[in-house]
Amino acid sequence: MRVAVVGGTGTIGKAIVEALEADNDIEEVISISRNSKPVGLDIEDPDSFTNFFQNIGSLDALISATGRVGGFGISLPDLSDDDLQLTIQSKLLGNVNLVRKGLSVVKEDGMFILTAGVLFLTPSEGVSHVALAGGALDGFVRGMVYSKT
């Protein structure tokens, strides 16, 4: 199996990469970040997807452990438009675009795994916008089951 982990240098992504590297059934694990060489991916930059998918080659699995969140812990009335936009653009749309555009490189019997976190299931003060992005991403994944590719 050939697996790419987007966000593979972050806290959760690094743990995923280490677990996959310990699995003898997985031949290649590619840890991807914005600054990866020879090819990186910035999920907030639509142009970055084109370069990434033209250069990454065929994959059996594409795992996402990425997505920035703005204004974490800030109450809704004090949340800035920029923080809300960052969260939606990165955590939600970045991951949606990863799947949409990744369909061209993930094998027909391959898989996508997206991490959304648990804050949409167990929200607390200052994370309603994070819950929004996570819940919407969860809905997208559930809907993908019924999509024709």
Secondary structure, 3 states (H helix, E strand, C coil): CEEEEECCCCHHHHHHHHHHHCCCCCCEEEEECCCCCCCCCCCCCHHHHHHHHHHCCCEEEEEECCCCCCCCCCCHHHCCHHHHHHHHHHHHHHHHHHHHHHCCCEEEEEEEEECCCCCCCCCCCCCHHHHHHHHHHHHHHHHHCCCCC
